[in-house]
Amino acid sequence: MANDLKMAKVSAILELRERGWTFRRIARELGVHRDTVSGHERAAEGQARAAEVTLGSEGPESGEQGRPALTVEVSPNPKPATLTLGVQPAEPGSGAPGEAPSNPAKVTLGVLASRSLCAPWEAVVQEKLEQGLTAQRIWQDLRDEQAFPGSDESVKRFVQRLGKASPLPFRRMECAPGEEAQVDFGRGATIVSPEGRRRTSWVLRVVLSHSRKGYTEAVFRQDTETFIRVLENGFRALGGVPKVLVIDQLRTARVARQRSPVFRTGRAQGTPPSDPRQLRRRPSRMNAALSDALRRLRLSGVVHTLDVRLQEATGNHLSHADFLELILADELSVRAERLHARRVKAAAFRDLKTLDDFDWRFNPPVSRKTIYDLATGQFICERRDILFVGPPGVGKSHLAQALGYQAIKLGHLVYYTSIFDLVRDFLEDEALAGANHTLARYLKPDLLIIDDMGLKQLPKHSGEYLFEIILRRYENRSTIMTSNRPLEEWGKLIGDVPAATAILDRFLHHAEIIEITGRSYRLKDKARRSEKDTCKEGKEAVQWRTASPTWSGLF
């Protein structure tokens, strides 16, 4: 071991102590700590106790002739300290005068520490040890009941001498099969999604108290609906429903230390959970100075998770590098979520749409493969454009905004606007001599979405503004446009045929045209609402005819 000194240095310490040197002087000369010097001296004294030392040997194994060998034999039952010095006389003719005798002197040292103060109460100590009491508790009882004069250390040494270790008292909670199950959420590993976003997973564990058989499922949300769904999956996997469900203080199952109404409604299995109990709050390990320093560094992710990470590092004995990796991952996760939220807000979507919300069965001509290929964001990296053409209500704006949201998830800057709002911004800022700021706003995003082209006649000079944007973004940034009119009518809509020709020439050079045909979603929804209103009016009319009084009853 690294703390053990070599035998030469240990021998030097013991020899210098025999010469009367102090601990401080030995430590200074040998370059060790004073506690190390005192520790080796105590170790040497402990070896001397209860030992029988024999000087001498029989036969050739003792070494050189005339030099006694040293053997140490530990006595199992040491006696009180005795010292015996005896020299047996040499037998006639055994050797020349002055030589060491063949049977050298034998010195016996039987040393035992002083009699323990606990010896008169040995039976009492044995009885309390069998009851599972610790040495500290035994000393308190002896002091209060028997007027024991010694210290707690004396009782601890006596207990160790008796060979009785103080077991930790615990009581196993036994449950009948199917009686009880325990449920708890735990933090799982950080998972990187296909889009490159880091997400924190949560692990729900359901354990039967009798057999310790469990079920584990990882989820991304800790809401009540997810909690109920995972419980149902766990009960199916375990083959039954326990009688009592211990939920402790799960926030998904209680509100203000009470069970959540949603959770009570979703418990169709008839499993009453045990009442939650107030637990002692664990004090925070983060002081005010550390919290202030983290906030100045804008490490808010570390501020919110540091206490949990400290407990995790202590319980799992994590290294400094692993602990640092965890808190930095928390900070990066929080920053990624906030950046995503800021970019979605800056995109100014009219209605936030996703590809999962699109009804692909309503208009089958829409190519799902083409749209999902565009959702990979490859067209943005290649600076290509997209043009959606089709009648109103077929889903052009929905797909354009969904592709924009997918681009944000991939880390791109997106801005959404209608063609009318774009022209109005230029007109207003031109009146205030700020057209350059407006142009910079439309040139900065990686993906610009211009919606509703062709819905209304555009004001004068609209073609100049749109041409300037398309010209600047051509082969530099990607643009998505939606149009309700054929491309041949753009000149009339803009009011400038040459400008419309120049716009289409550059925009369509690297653009992919997606023509969508079919029925209108808005008309479908309107027809559905009309059917509901008609059915409702019919039911009200029936109720009025059946419930209205007759005129004959009024006279």
C-alpha positions as a Python dict, from the first residue, in 0.01 Angstrom:
ca = {
    (1, 'M'): (0, 0, 0),
    (2, 'A'): (108, 360, -61),
    (3, 'N'): (81, 453, 310),
    (4, 'D'): (309, 173, 429),
    (5, 'L'): (674, 262, 486),
    (6, 'K'): (960, 38, 395),
    (7, 'M'): (1095, -188, 667),
    (8, 'A'): (1423, 6, 687),
    (9, 'K'): (1246, 330, 768),
    (10, 'V'): (1018, 158, 1021),
    (11, 'S'): (1323, 6, 1193),
    (12, 'A'): (1488, 349, 1198),
    (13, 'I'): (1180, 500, 1364),
    (14, 'L'): (1174, 234, 1637),
    (15, 'E'): (1550, 260, 1697),
    (16, 'L'): (1541, 640, 1726),
    (17, 'R'): (1252, 616, 1971),
    (18, 'E'): (1458, 380, 2186),
    (19, 'R'): (1731, 644, 2189),
    (20, 'G'): (1483, 895, 2326),
    (21, 'W'): (1417, 1108, 2020),
    (22, 'T'): (1087, 1296, 2008),
    (23, 'F'): (819, 1240, 1749),
    (24, 'R'): (880, 1585, 1600),
    (25, 'R'): (1253, 1531, 1559),
    (26, 'I'): (1209, 1187, 1398),
    (27, 'A'): (946, 1320, 1160),
    (28, 'R'): (1170, 1609, 1057),
    (29, 'E'): (1477, 1393, 1001),
    (30, 'L'): (1302, 1111, 813),
    (31, 'G'): (1057, 1329, 622),
    (32, 'V'): (738, 1168, 753),
    (33, 'H'): (440, 1288, 953),
    (34, 'R'): (436, 1277, 1332),
    (35, 'D'): (120, 1069, 1326),
    (36, 'T'): (304, 812, 1114),
    (37, 'V'): (582, 790, 1373),
    (38, 'S'): (340, 749, 1663),
    (39, 'G'): (137, 496, 1464),
    (40, 'H'): (435, 268, 1404),
    (41, 'E'): (531, 291, 1769),
    (42, 'R'): (182, 184, 1874),
    (43, 'A'): (192, -99, 1622),
    (44, 'A'): (522, -221, 1766),
    (45, 'E'): (383, -209, 2120),
    (46, 'G'): (78, -405, 2008),
    (47, 'Q'): (295, -676, 1859),
    (48, 'A'): (490, -698, 2184),
    (49, 'R'): (174, -757, 2382),
    (50, 'A'): (50, -1111, 2419),
    (51, 'A'): (363, -1248, 2247),
    (52, 'E'): (616, -1504, 2353),
    (53, 'V'): (964, -1433, 2232),
    (54, 'T'): (1218, -1715, 2215),
    (55, 'L'): (1581, -1640, 2163),
    (56, 'G'): (1773, -1940, 2034),
    (57, 'S'): (1716, -2244, 1817),
    (58, 'E'): (1785, -2602, 1787),
    (59, 'G'): (1975, -2750, 1496),
    (60, 'P'): (2132, -2591, 1198),
    (61, 'E'): (1826, -2387, 1101),
    (62, 'S'): (1904, -2126, 1361),
    (63, 'G'): (2169, -1959, 1151),
    (64, 'E'): (2530, -1908, 1231),
    (65, 'Q'): (2676, -2090, 1531),
    (66, 'G'): (2689, -1880, 1844),
    (67, 'R'): (2432, -1629, 1713),
    (68, 'P'): (2082, -1686, 1850),
    (69, 'A'): (1782, -1688, 1621),
    (70, 'L'): (1464, -1494, 1689),
    (71, 'T'): (1120, -1652, 1683),
    (72, 'V'): (789, -1497, 1784),
    (73, 'E'): (498, -1709, 1898),
    (74, 'V'): (166, -1550, 1975),
    (75, 'S'): (12, -1689, 2289),
    (76, 'P'): (-362, -1759, 2254),
    (77, 'N'): (-419, -1704, 2628),
    (78, 'P'): (-178, -1438, 2742),
    (79, 'K'): (-99, -1427, 3111),
    (80, 'P'): (-13, -1130, 3330),
    (81, 'A'): (323, -976, 3257),
    (82, 'T'): (616, -1195, 3365),
    (83, 'L'): (984, -1178, 3301),
    (84, 'T'): (1205, -1483, 3336),
    (85, 'L'): (1578, -1480, 3275),
    (86, 'G'): (1753, -1813, 3297),
    (87, 'V'): (2083, -1940, 3163),
    (88, 'Q'): (2129, -2310, 3155),
    (89, 'P'): (2482, -2424, 3244),
    (90, 'A'): (2688, -2574, 2970),
    (91, 'E'): (2732, -2946, 2978),
    (92, 'P'): (3083, -3081, 3034),
    (93, 'G'): (3275, -3096, 2714),
    (94, 'S'): (3014, -2909, 2524),
    (95, 'G'): (3254, -2648, 2399),
    (96, 'A'): (3539, -2417, 2467),
    (97, 'P'): (3512, -2157, 2739),
    (98, 'G'): (3358, -1831, 2623),
    (99, 'E'): (3151, -1989, 2348),
    (100, 'A'): (2777, -1948, 2346),
    (101, 'P'): (2601, -2246, 2497),
    (102, 'S'): (2417, -2485, 2265),
    (103, 'N'): (2094, -2416, 2452),
    (104, 'P'): (2092, -2039, 2479),
    (105, 'A'): (1904, -1822, 2722),
    (106, 'K'): (1527, -1814, 2694),
    (107, 'V'): (1333, -1499, 2774),
    (108, 'T'): (954, -1519, 2805),
    (109, 'L'): (741, -1204, 2784),
    (110, 'G'): (373, -1248, 2848),
    (111, 'V'): (212, -908, 2840),
    (112, 'L'): (-155, -824, 2857),
    (113, 'A'): (-320, -488, 2866),
    (114, 'S'): (-476, -372, 3189),
    (115, 'R'): (-802, -533, 3293),
    (116, 'S'): (-1102, -368, 3127),
    (117, 'L'): (-1341, -165, 3338),
    (118, 'C'): (-1627, -345, 3161),
    (119, 'A'): (-1525, -690, 3291),
    (120, 'P'): (-1767, -687, 3590),
    (121, 'W'): (-2056, -617, 3350),
    (122, 'E'): (-1958, -873, 3086),
    (123, 'A'): (-2286, -1064, 3117),
    (124, 'V'): (-2488, -743, 3080),
    (125, 'V'): (-2289, -643, 2773),
    (126, 'Q'): (-2337, -987, 2618),
    (127, 'E'): (-2713, -969, 2672),
    (128, 'K'): (-2741, -625, 2515),
    (129, 'L'): (-2531, -732, 2218),
    (130, 'E'): (-2773, -1017, 2156),
    (131, 'Q'): (-3054, -761, 2155),
    (132, 'G'): (-2880, -583, 1866),
    (133, 'L'): (-2772, -273, 2058),
    (134, 'T'): (-2467, -77, 1949),
    (135, 'A'): (-2164, -12, 2171),
    (136, 'Q'): (-2266, 352, 2210),
    (137, 'R'): (-2614, 251, 2333),
    (138, 'I'): (-2466, -11, 2570),
    (139, 'W'): (-2239, 253, 2722),
    (140, 'Q'): (-2535, 487, 2778),
    (141, 'D'): (-2734, 211, 2950),
    (142, 'L'): (-2437, 113, 3169),
    (143, 'R'): (-2380, 474, 3267),
    (144, 'D'): (-2743, 541, 3352),
    (145, 'E'): (-2838, 206, 3508),
    (146, 'Q'): (-2513, 64, 3649),
    (147, 'A'): (-2319, 384, 3727),
    (148, 'F'): (-2043, 274, 3491),
    (149, 'P'): (-1735, 496, 3545),
    (150, 'G'): (-1563, 436, 3210),
    (151, 'S'): (-1595, 609, 2874),
    (152, 'D'): (-1767, 498, 2556),
    (153, 'E'): (-1431, 409, 2401),
    (154, 'S'): (-1374, 159, 2680),
    (155, 'V'): (-1703, -13, 2596),
    (156, 'K'): (-1619, -15, 2225),
    (157, 'R'): (-1283, -182, 2291),
    (158, 'F'): (-1447, -437, 2520),
    (159, 'V'): (-1708, -520, 2257),
    (160, 'Q'): (-1438, -568, 1996),
    (161, 'R'): (-1248, -793, 2237),
    (162, 'L'): (-1555, -1006, 2282),
    (163, 'G'): (-1562, -1050, 1906),
    (164, 'K'): (-1914, -922, 1880),
    (165, 'A'): (-1966, -672, 1599),
    (166, 'S'): (-2249, -430, 1648),
    (167, 'P'): (-2493, -513, 1368),
    (168, 'L'): (-2701, -236, 1216),
    (169, 'P'): (-3055, -284, 1339),
    (170, 'F'): (-3304, -319, 1054),
    (171, 'R'): (-3642, -475, 1014),
    (172, 'R'): (-3754, -631, 689),
    (173, 'M'): (-4103, -532, 580),
    (174, 'E'): (-4275, -848, 470),
    (175, 'C'): (-4574, -827, 234),
    (176, 'A'): (-4806, -1093, 107),
    (177, 'P'): (-4799, -1175, -265),
    (178, 'G'): (-4995, -914, -460),
    (179, 'E'): (-5037, -696, -150),
    (180, 'E'): (-4822, -396, -242),
    (181, 'A'): (-4618, -239, -523),
    (182, 'Q'): (-4389, 63, -516),
    (183, 'V'): (-4366, 318, -796),
    (184, 'D'): (-4110, 591, -854),
    (185, 'F'): (-3963, 804, -1133),
    (186, 'G'): (-3589, 828, -1187),
    (187, 'R'): (-3372, 1031, -1418),
    (188, 'G'): (-3248, 835, -1717),
    (189, 'A'): (-2977, 887, -1974),
    (190, 'T'): (-2963, 1183, -2213),
    (191, 'I'): (-3077, 1066, -2557),
    (192, 'V'): (-2982, 1236, -2884),
    (193, 'S'): (-3273, 1241, -3129),
    (194, 'P'): (-3226, 1191, -3506),
    (195, 'E'): (-3252, 1568, -3546),
    (196, 'G'): (-2951, 1613, -3315),
    (197, 'R'): (-3150, 1742, -3018),
    (198, 'R'): (-3054, 1620, -2671),
    (199, 'R'): (-3349, 1502, -2463),
    (200, 'T'): (-3357, 1387, -2103),
    (201, 'S'): (-3535, 1058, -2046),
    (202, 'W'): (-3721, 952, -1731),
    (203, 'V'): (-3745, 594, -1608),
    (204, 'L'): (-4057, 471, -1427),
    (205, 'R'): (-3998, 168, -1206),
    (206, 'V'): (-4277, -53, -1068),
    (207, 'V'): (-4158, -309, -809),
    (208, 'L'): (-4364, -572, -626),
    (209, 'S'): (-4281, -557, -255),
    (210, 'H'): (-4303, -934, -201),
    (211, 'S'): (-4107, -1088, -489),
    (212, 'R'): (-3911, -772, -586),
    (213, 'K'): (-4010, -840, -943),
    (214, 'G'): (-4019, -517, -1137),
    (215, 'Y'): (-4109, -342, -1459),
    (216, 'T'): (-3914, -51, -1610),
    (217, 'E'): (-4007, 184, -1896),
    (218, 'A'): (-3833, 497, -2023),
    (219, 'V'): (-4040, 800, -2122),
    (220, 'F'): (-3976, 1165, -2213),
    (221, 'R'): (-4260, 1323, -2014),
    (222, 'Q'): (-4370, 1308, -1650),
    (223, 'D'): (-4734, 1396, -1694),
    (224, 'T'): (-5024, 1206, -1543),
    (225, 'E'): (-5142, 1053, -1870),
    (226, 'T'): (-4797, 904, -1936),
    (227, 'F'): (-4783, 782, -1577),
    (228, 'I'): (-5116, 598, -1609),
    (229, 'R'): (-5017, 447, -1945),
    (230, 'V'): (-4688, 313, -1807),
    (231, 'L'): (-4870, 172, -1501),
    (232, 'E'): (-5109, -16, -1727),
    (233, 'N'): (-4816, -154, -1927),
    (234, 'G'): (-4647, -260, -1605),
    (235, 'F'): (-4956, -436, -1471),
    (236, 'R'): (-4990, -627, -1798),
    (237, 'A'): (-4623, -730, -1785),
    (238, 'L'): (-4644, -834, -1419),
    (239, 'G'): (-4963, -1030, -1479),
    (240, 'G'): (-5193, -855, -1234),
    (241, 'V'): (-5279, -549, -1028),
    (242, 'P'): (-5148, -510, -669),
    (243, 'K'): (-5384, -428, -385),
    (244, 'V'): (-5196, -117, -268),
    (245, 'L'): (-4981, 116, -480),
    (246, 'V'): (-4717, 318, -292),
    (247, 'I'): (-4658, 640, -485),
    (248, 'D'): (-4487, 853, -216),
    (249, 'Q'): (-4463, 1214, -337),
    (250, 'L'): (-4482, 1172, -715),
    (251, 'R'): (-4592, 1503, -867),
    (252, 'T'): (-4773, 1321, -1146),
    (253, 'A'): (-5005, 1154, -895),
    (254, 'R'): (-5066, 1420, -633),
    (255, 'V'): (-5150, 1790, -607),
    (256, 'A'): (-5048, 1973, -289),
    (257, 'R'): (-4978, 1645, -111),
    (258, 'Q'): (-5307, 1506, -240),
    (259, 'R'): (-5374, 1266, -522),
    (260, 'S'): (-5434, 1426, -859),
    (261, 'P'): (-5797, 1421, -982),
    (262, 'V'): (-5678, 1303, -1324),
    (263, 'F'): (-5491, 1019, -1158),
    (264, 'R'): (-5796, 921, -954),
    (265, 'T'): (-6009, 921, -1270),
    (266, 'G'): (-5760, 710, -1461),
    (267, 'R'): (-5734, 439, -1197),
    (268, 'A'): (-5980, 205, -1362),
    (269, 'Q'): (-5796, -96, -1222),
    (270, 'G'): (-5935, -37, -874),
    (271, 'T'): (-5594, -14, -704),
    (272, 'P'): (-5610, 234, -413),
    (273, 'P'): (-5267, 396, -361),
    (274, 'S'): (-5142, 460, -10),
    (275, 'D'): (-5174, 814, 127),
    (276, 'P'): (-4870, 1035, 55),
    (277, 'R'): (-4658, 1133, 354),
    (278, 'Q'): (-4465, 1451, 421),
    (279, 'L'): (-4094, 1386, 385),
    (280, 'R'): (-3817, 1588, 541),
    (281, 'R'): (-3673, 1834, 295),
    (282, 'R'): (-3313, 1770, 205),
    (283, 'P'): (-3110, 2087, 262),
    (284, 'S'): (-2962, 2243, -46),
    (285, 'R'): (-2587, 2197, -89),
    (286, 'M'): (-2552, 2512, -296),
    (287, 'N'): (-2466, 2824, -100),
    (288, 'A'): (-2549, 3180, -196),
    (289, 'A'): (-2202, 3257, -333),
    (290, 'L'): (-2207, 2958, -567),
    (291, 'S'): (-2561, 3033, -683),
    (292, 'D'): (-2470, 3395, -753),
    (293, 'A'): (-2157, 3289, -946),
    (294, 'L'): (-2355, 3046, -1162),
    (295, 'R'): (-2616, 3311, -1239),
    (296, 'R'): (-2349, 3563, -1335),
    (297, 'L'): (-2203, 3308, -1573),
    (298, 'R'): (-2559, 3248, -1700),
    (299, 'L'): (-2543, 2878, -1616),
    (300, 'S'): (-2908, 2850, -1525),
    (301, 'G'): (-2919, 2484, -1627),
    (302, 'V'): (-2656, 2401, -1366),
    (303, 'V'): (-2840, 2609, -1104),
    (304, 'H'): (-3158, 2402, -1135),
    (305, 'T'): (-2995, 2057, -1144),
    (306, 'L'): (-2685, 2095, -926),
    (307, 'D'): (-2845, 1960, -607),
    (308, 'V'): (-2973, 1651, -787),
    (309, 'R'): (-2640, 1594, -957),
    (310, 'L'): (-2450, 1627, -627),
    (311, 'Q'): (-2670, 1362, -469),
    (312, 'E'): (-2627, 1140, -773),
    (313, 'A'): (-2249, 1181, -765),
    (314, 'T'): (-2237, 1099, -394),
    (315, 'G'): (-2459, 793, -424),
    (316, 'N'): (-2291, 650, -735),
    (317, 'H'): (-1935, 754, -642),
    (318, 'L'): (-1888, 940, -969),
    (319, 'S'): (-1551, 1080, -1064),
    (320, 'H'): (-1493, 1451, -1109),
    (321, 'A'): (-1489, 1413, -1489),
    (322, 'D'): (-1821, 1222, -1492),
    (323, 'F'): (-1982, 1477, -1261),
    (324, 'L'): (-1860, 1765, -1477),
    (325, 'E'): (-1993, 1591, -1788),
    (326, 'L'): (-2338, 1557, -1628),
    (327, 'I'): (-2376, 1921, -1525),
    (328, 'L'): (-2245, 2045, -1860),
    (329, 'A'): (-2491, 1816, -2040),
    (330, 'D'): (-2772, 1968, -1829),
    (331, 'E'): (-2661, 2318, -1922),
    (332, 'L'): (-2640, 2232, -2292),
    (333, 'S'): (-2984, 2070, -2281),
    (334, 'V'): (-3142, 2378, -2121),
    (335, 'R'): (-2972, 2609, -2368),
    (336, 'A'): (-3081, 2397, -2664),
    (337, 'E'): (-3443, 2404, -2547),
    (338, 'R'): (-3436, 2782, -2496),
    (339, 'L'): (-3271, 2840, -2833),
    (340, 'H'): (-3536, 2625, -3000),
    (341, 'A'): (-3815, 2821, -2829),
    (342, 'R'): (-3659, 3157, -2930),
    (343, 'R'): (-3624, 3050, -3293),
    (344, 'V'): (-3983, 2926, -3309),
    (345, 'K'): (-4100, 3259, -3169),
    (346, 'A'): (-3879, 3456, -3410),
    (347, 'A'): (-4013, 3258, -3706),
    (348, 'A'): (-4355, 3423, -3651),
    (349, 'F'): (-4557, 3130, -3781),
    (350, 'R'): (-4924, 3202, -3841),
    (351, 'D'): (-5020, 2860, -3700),
    (352, 'L'): (-4749, 2623, -3583),
    (353, 'K'): (-4791, 2312, -3798),
    (354, 'T'): (-4603, 1985, -3808),
    (355, 'L'): (-4588, 1699, -4055),
    (356, 'D'): (-4749, 1470, -3799),
    (357, 'D'): (-5064, 1687, -3810),
    (358, 'F'): (-5103, 1661, -4187),
    (359, 'D'): (-5378, 1431, -4312),
    (360, 'W'): (-5211, 1239, -4593),
    (361, 'R'): (-5522, 1033, -4667),
    (362, 'F'): (-5744, 1330, -4742),
    (363, 'N'): (-5553, 1427, -5058),
    (364, 'P'): (-5361, 1118, -5173),
    (365, 'P'): (-5186, 1296, -5467),
    (366, 'V'): (-4952, 1467, -5216),
    (367, 'S'): (-4625, 1271, -5224),
    (368, 'R'): (-4529, 1187, -4866),
    (369, 'K'): (-4183, 1068, -4974),
    (370, 'T'): (-4107, 1398, -5145),
    (371, 'I'): (-4215, 1604, -4844),
    (372, 'Y'): (-4015, 1393, -4596),
    (373, 'D'): (-3709, 1415, -4820),
    (374, 'L'): (-3741, 1793, -4802),
    (375, 'A'): (-3785, 1768, -4422),
    (376, 'T'): (-3426, 1644, -4393),
    (377, 'G'): (-3312, 1999, -4468),
    (378, 'Q'): (-3082, 1900, -4751),
    (379, 'F'): (-3236, 2160, -4983),
    (380, 'I'): (-3136, 2432, -4734),
    (381, 'C'): (-2775, 2317, -4737),
    (382, 'E'): (-2782, 2314, -5119),
    (383, 'R'): (-2948, 2662, -5137),
    (384, 'R'): (-3244, 2532, -5336),
    (385, 'D'): (-3597, 2674, -5334),
    (386, 'I'): (-3949, 2523, -5319),
    (387, 'L'): (-4272, 2640, -5482),
    (388, 'F'): (-4610, 2499, -5373),
    (389, 'V'): (-4883, 2557, -5635),
    (390, 'G'): (-5249, 2464, -5600),
    (391, 'P'): (-5601, 2583, -5521),
    (392, 'P'): (-5689, 2720, -5178),
    (393, 'G'): (-5732, 2483, -4884),
    (394, 'V'): (-5528, 2185, -5009),
    (395, 'G'): (-5251, 2221, -4746),
    (396, 'K'): (-4983, 2441, -4909),
    (397, 'S'): (-4941, 2670, -4608),
    (398, 'H'): (-4952, 2374, -4370),
    (399, 'L'): (-4667, 2197, -4550),
    (400, 'A'): (-4463, 2515, -4584),
    (401, 'Q'): (-4485, 2593, -4211),
    (402, 'A'): (-4420, 2228, -4121),
    (403, 'L'): (-4100, 2231, -4328),
    (404, 'G'): (-4004, 2556, -4158),
    (405, 'Y'): (-4055, 2406, -3813),
    (406, 'Q'): (-3851, 2101, -3913),
    (407, 'A'): (-3572, 2334, -4029),
    (408, 'I'): (-3572, 2502, -3688),
    (409, 'K'): (-3531, 2163, -3522),
    (410, 'L'): (-3228, 2110, -3747),
    (411, 'G'): (-3074, 2436, -3624),
    (412, 'H'): (-3165, 2678, -3906),
    (413, 'L'): (-3306, 3030, -3881),
    (414, 'V'): (-3655, 3057, -4034),
    (415, 'Y'): (-3889, 3348, -4097),
    (416, 'Y'): (-4251, 3323, -4216),
    (417, 'T'): (-4453, 3602, -4378),
    (418, 'S'): (-4724, 3658, -4633),
    (419, 'I'): (-4654, 3843, -4955),
    (420, 'F'): (-4890, 4123, -4851),
    (421, 'D'): (-4715, 4173, -4514),
    (422, 'L'): (-4378, 4173, -4691),
    (423, 'V'): (-4479, 4451, -4928),
    (424, 'R'): (-4645, 4649, -4648),
    (425, 'D'): (-4324, 4636, -4439),
    (426, 'F'): (-4125, 4780, -4729),
    (427, 'L'): (-4378, 5053, -4788),
    (428, 'E'): (-4389, 5157, -4422),
    (429, 'D'): (-4013, 5151, -4374),
    (430, 'E'): (-3955, 5334, -4702),
    (431, 'A'): (-4169, 5615, -4574),
    (432, 'L'): (-3948, 5624, -4261),
    (433, 'A'): (-3623, 5587, -4460),
    (434, 'G'): (-3557, 5244, -4309),
    (435, 'A'): (-3585, 5016, -4611),
    (436, 'N'): (-3234, 4880, -4556),
    (437, 'H'): (-3334, 4741, -4215),
    (438, 'T'): (-3636, 4569, -4367),
    (439, 'L'): (-3428, 4417, -4643),
    (440, 'A'): (-3174, 4285, -4390),
    (441, 'R'): (-3456, 4120, -4196),
    (442, 'Y'): (-3559, 3917, -4502),
    (443, 'L'): (-3204, 3833, -4608),
    (444, 'K'): (-3079, 3696, -4275),
    (445, 'P'): (-3287, 3374, -4231),
    (446, 'D'): (-3158, 3048, -4372),
    (447, 'L'): (-3511, 2975, -4490),
    (448, 'L'): (-3766, 3242, -4587),
    (449, 'I'): (-4130, 3136, -4632),
    (450, 'I'): (-4347, 3371, -4842),
    (451, 'D'): (-4710, 3260, -4826),
    (452, 'D'): (-5038, 3351, -5001),
    (453, 'M'): (-4898, 3460, -5336),
    (454, 'G'): (-5195, 3542, -5560),
    (455, 'L'): (-5469, 3596, -5304),
    (456, 'K'): (-5503, 3970, -5376),
    (457, 'Q'): (-5374, 4242, -5606),
    (458, 'L'): (-5044, 4380, -5475),
    (459, 'P'): (-4969, 4750, -5440),
    (460, 'K'): (-4747, 4946, -5673),
    (461, 'H'): (-4372, 4872, -5667),
    (462, 'S'): (-4438, 4528, -5513),
    (463, 'G'): (-4249, 4360, -5794),
    (464, 'E'): (-3940, 4572, -5723),
    (465, 'Y'): (-3935, 4473, -5353),
    (466, 'L'): (-3991, 4104, -5422),
    (467, 'F'): (-3731, 4101, -5699),
    (468, 'E'): (-3473, 4258, -5469),
    (469, 'I'): (-3527, 3984, -5209),
    (470, 'I'): (-3517, 3700, -5463),
    (471, 'L'): (-3209, 3849, -5628),
    (472, 'R'): (-3016, 3879, -5301),
    (473, 'R'): (-3115, 3531, -5178),
    (474, 'Y'): (-3052, 3362, -5514),
    (475, 'E'): (-2794, 3083, -5460),
    (476, 'N'): (-2725, 3218, -5107),
    (477, 'R'): (-3033, 3131, -4903),
    (478, 'S'): (-3338, 2906, -4951),
    (479, 'T'): (-3691, 3032, -5005),
    (480, 'I'): (-4032, 2863, -4998),
    (481, 'M'): (-4326, 3026, -5173),
    (482, 'T'): (-4691, 2922, -5201),
    (483, 'S'): (-4916, 3039, -5484),
    (484, 'N'): (-5288, 3004, -5557),
    (485, 'R'): (-5253, 3126, -5915),
    (486, 'P'): (-5068, 2981, -6214),
    (487, 'L'): (-4727, 3124, -6288),
    (488, 'E'): (-4859, 3290, -6606),
    (489, 'E'): (-5074, 3526, -6396),
    (490, 'W'): (-4793, 3656, -6171),
    (491, 'G'): (-4733, 3953, -6400),
    (492, 'K'): (-5090, 4074, -6355),
    (493, 'L'): (-5080, 4016, -5978),
    (494, 'I'): (-4760, 4212, -5930),
    (495, 'G'): (-4849, 4475, -6187),
    (496, 'D'): (-4509, 4451, -6349),
    (497, 'V'): (-4460, 4181, -6613),
    (498, 'P'): (-4081, 4231, -6660),
    (499, 'A'): (-4026, 4213, -6283),
    (500, 'A'): (-4237, 3897, -6257),
    (501, 'T'): (-4037, 3737, -6540),
    (502, 'A'): (-3707, 3820, -6370),
    (503, 'I'): (-3836, 3688, -6036),
    (504, 'L'): (-3948, 3356, -6182),
    (505, 'D'): (-3630, 3321, -6386),
    (506, 'R'): (-3408, 3326, -6077),
    (507, 'F'): (-3644, 3159, -5833),
    (508, 'L'): (-3726, 2861, -6055),
    (509, 'H'): (-3363, 2801, -6155),
    (510, 'H'): (-3290, 2583, -5848),
    (511, 'A'): (-3648, 2536, -5728),
    (512, 'E'): (-3860, 2226, -5691),
    (513, 'I'): (-4222, 2280, -5796),
    (514, 'I'): (-4480, 2078, -5601),
    (515, 'E'): (-4830, 2096, -5747),
    (516, 'I'): (-5108, 1996, -5507),
    (517, 'T'): (-5458, 1917, -5627),
    (518, 'G'): (-5762, 1786, -5450),
    (519, 'R'): (-6035, 1891, -5212),
    (520, 'S'): (-6021, 2178, -4964),
    (521, 'Y'): (-5971, 2102, -4595),
    (522, 'R'): (-6165, 2410, -4497),
    (523, 'L'): (-6470, 2308, -4699),
    (524, 'K'): (-6453, 1961, -4543),
    (525, 'D'): (-6448, 2108, -4192),
    (526, 'K'): (-6731, 2347, -4279),
    (527, 'A'): (-6943, 2062, -4412),
    (528, 'R'): (-6880, 1862, -4098),
    (529, 'R'): (-6982, 2156, -3877),
    (530, 'S'): (-7296, 2207, -4088),
    (531, 'E'): (-7395, 1845, -4038),
    (532, 'K'): (-7348, 1880, -3663),
    (533, 'D'): (-7553, 2200, -3654),
    (534, 'T'): (-7831, 2037, -3858),
    (535, 'C'): (-7845, 1738, -3626),
    (536, 'K'): (-7848, 1968, -3323),
    (537, 'E'): (-8134, 2178, -3462),
    (538, 'G'): (-8331, 1863, -3541),
    (539, 'K'): (-8293, 1733, -3187),
    (540, 'E'): (-8400, 2068, -3041),
    (541, 'A'): (-8709, 2074, -3263),
    (542, 'V'): (-8805, 1723, -3153),
    (543, 'Q'): (-8759, 1818, -2789),
    (544, 'W'): (-8973, 2132, -2835),
    (545, 'R'): (-9254, 1935, -3001),
    (546, 'T'): (-9257, 1670, -2729),
    (547, 'A'): (-9218, 1907, -2435),
    (548, 'S'): (-9439, 2200, -2545),
    (549, 'P'): (-9787, 2224, -2376),
    (550, 'T'): (-10108, 2193, -2578),
    (551, 'W'): (-10343, 2488, -2620),
    (552, 'S'): (-10633, 2291, -2478),
    (553, 'G'): (-10464, 2269, -2145),
    (554, 'L'): (-10448, 2646, -2111),
    (555, 'F'): (-10828, 2703, -2112),
}
